[in-house]
Amino acid sequence: MGTYASILVEKRDSKTQAWTTIEKDRKRDWIYWGQNYSVFAVLANVRNQHSFFSLNRGDIFEPICQPKGMPKDPSEVLRRHWEEYREVGYSSSYLTLKELKAFDWKSKQVMRCGYVGEENYLKFVDDKKKGKCSEASYIVGGIGGANIIVLSNQEMENLIKGERPREKEESYYTIVTWKASYEQECADFLRSVIPTLEKIENGVGSDNVRIAFFFFD
């Protein structure tokens, strides 16, 4: 469940100016299958929200641009792909490699927020010092179920030290915050997609390689 992205890669022929979809292993949307909502927010203002259920998740992201719709000069593969999914797809857009590289991923920052369980709180404290929180899978956006108690950070520290009474069969969580750059929040996308697009570009110019995408639930 949740939101997903279908991302295709296109390259423009310098002579004919026609775009061609770059496929891999007969797959059209192979370049990124991640479900990172920070990436979706930056690419097209999708899933860009302050809150998740009752938790304030922190700052919203500044998107590269609002969704532009599908390009007016798509490759035949992209045109057919969008026709196939347009009834369920939304926020379609496209960005060139030049636009992706020009965006200030490193300097732009957001304040983030999430829940951490008792067993991972000390690891969070260490990861926060090292700037690794954005990739921490143990930080969750929501919690539910019976026998859950949410403590303040200080109460959690006291619980771990044995200075706070512990209830039997209770699970303890605390809300944590950290500051992260867009680069840290979108690391999986930047590490895989940008280098791949650069290889595809191979001297033809960064405005001649692009990703075209849409989202679906």
C-alpha positions, 0 to 999 in steps of 0.5 A: 500500500501507499504511493509509488512512482513510475519513472522512465528514462528518455534520451534525445537524438542530437540529429533528429531531436526525437526522444527515445525511451531507454529500456533495461531487461525489457522493463520501461520503468527500471531506474528507481523503484524506491518508495521514498516520500521525500524524493516524491515531494522534491520531484513533484510536490507529492506526499509533501505533508507536515503530518502523518496521522497525528504526528507532525513529521516536520518541514515540507520540502521545496519541490524542484517544480510543480508537476508539468504534465507529460512532455509534449514530445514523448517517445512512443514508448512513453506515450503508450506507457502513460496511455496505459496508466493514465486512469490511475496515474497522477502528478505526471511530470518530467525533469532533465538531468540538467534540472536535477543536477542544478537543484541545491540538494546539499544546502537545502534542509528540513526538520524531520520528526518520527517515533523511536522505540526504547530498544533503538533510542540510544542508537538514534542519539548516536546516529543524530550526532553522525548525521545518519538519521535519514537512512535509519529504518527504525524511525517510524512515522506512526505507531499503533496497538495496545500497551504503547506508552509515548514518553518525552526524550528525558523520560525515555533516558530515565527509563533506560537508566532504570530511573523511571518505573517500568510497566509490565508488557508495555512498549515505550516510544518517544518522538525524536527530531533531527535536521537533514539536508535534501541530499540526506533525505533523498540519498537512495535516489541520488546515489542510483539515478543521477550516476545512471543518467550521467552514464546515459548522457555520455557527452550529448548534454544534460538537457538531452537526458530526462526522466518522465514520471507519474505517481499512483496509489 
